[in-house]
Amino acid sequence: MKKFFYLLLMVGLTFGFTACSDDDPATPDEPQTEVPGDNEEDENEDNGDDSGTTDDPVTGNTLIVYYSFTNNVHTIVSDLQTQIEADVLRVEPSEDGIDYAANNYAIGSALISAIRNNPDDASSYPDIRTTIDNLGEYDIIIVATPLW
């Protein structure tokens, strides 16, 4: 009886694995890339047809404001700064030496809870040392923050 059960189990597993297998070799999905001249907009530009749309990004005075505890966001902002022309402002807490990661991020969690409980109370938010006086001079402001 055991031999019959094992035989039946092996046949079932064999059919199960072959039915679910992929005949094509596994290749990762590659992102779609746009090749200049492949779309109709490029053809319209060559024919002198100006529909009023441009592919140029919005240009203006740009500011990147960010906070980075573990420097992951700093790395992303540094990379972004090589791609666009922007001023960068790093937000720093007013108190030095606080270890937000200590005790499983207990300090950071307490700060977030205080903000959630009183979002309209300015005293719920931690003090920051970083200030900017000319915020009105920027057309575009990019804000980068960590996810906790």
HELIX and SHEET records of a PDB file:
HELIX    1   1 LYS A    2  CYS A   20  1                                  19    
HELIX    2   2 GLU A   40  ASP A   46  1                                   7    
HELIX    3   3 ASN A   72  GLN A   83  1                                  12    
HELIX    4   4 ALA A  102  ASN A  117  1                                  16    
HELIX    5   5 ALA A  122  SER A  124  5                                   3    
HELIX    6   6 LEU A  135  GLU A  137  5                                   3    
SHEET    1   A 3 ASP A  87  ARG A  90  0                                        
SHEET    2   A 3 THR A  62  TYR A  66  1                                        
SHEET    3   A 3 ILE A 140  ALA A 144  1                                        
END                                                                             
